[in-house]
Amino acid sequence: MYTVIGKPGWGSAIVEAALVQAGQPYRTEDVDPTQPGPARDRLLALNPLGQVPTVLMPDGSVMTESAAIVLHLADVAPGCGLAPAADDPLRPAFLRWLVFLVAAIYPTFTYGDDPGRWVDGEAAAKSLRAHTDAHREASWRQVEAAAAMPWFLGAQFSALDIYIGVMTRWRPRRDWFAAQCPKLTAIAAAAERRPDLAPAWRRNVV
């Protein structure tokens, strides 16, 4: 069984939904990475960056980075719908946008959520927050432009739709997406209506 160390509504929601999609048994262990205490100490011992999701594999080893976990689960359960097969013409686009989400958009939260961790002074913190917010919005517009329908890749559901379902609940939040990114809004709503993923969504909608 997998153990997902995370926090409801955070990036661990993506991994929970991916485990459901892959048909893999798992348990959750909730921790707030921002709060000192034994739970955070345990997280740091497993993942020195103190980030969630951190996953304990069935063999007891540790895996981090949501994209890596998603690709692993796609290998464990081929055909589960998380990723196009290696010979599928959609595979390059899937890999491109998966990495884009975690390399271009995710870091805007890492550095913008608590800018005082990275720069000194209130003015610098406000500037960093403003710039990361602007970069995030511009990045989402690129994703919107590339999105097909009814799923991001077109007819084929994938982990990209799980990412969109989770990440559109983060800043700038659903009202902004409804106004600026209607295709992503529709994809997120469709992902949340999938009955197989309903338990993961219920636990993580905060």
Buried (B, 14 or more C-beta within 10 A) or exposed (E): EBBBBBBBBBBBBBBBBBBBBBEBEBEBBBBEBEEEEEBBEBBBEBBEEBBBBBBBEEEEEEBBBBBEBBBBBBEBBEEBBBBBEEEEEBBEBBBEBBEBBBEBBBBBBEBBEEBEEEBEEEEEBEEBBEBBBEBBBEBBEEBBEBBBEEBBBEEBBBBBBBBBBBBBBBBBEEEBBBEBBEBBBBBBBBBBEBEEBEEBBEBBEE
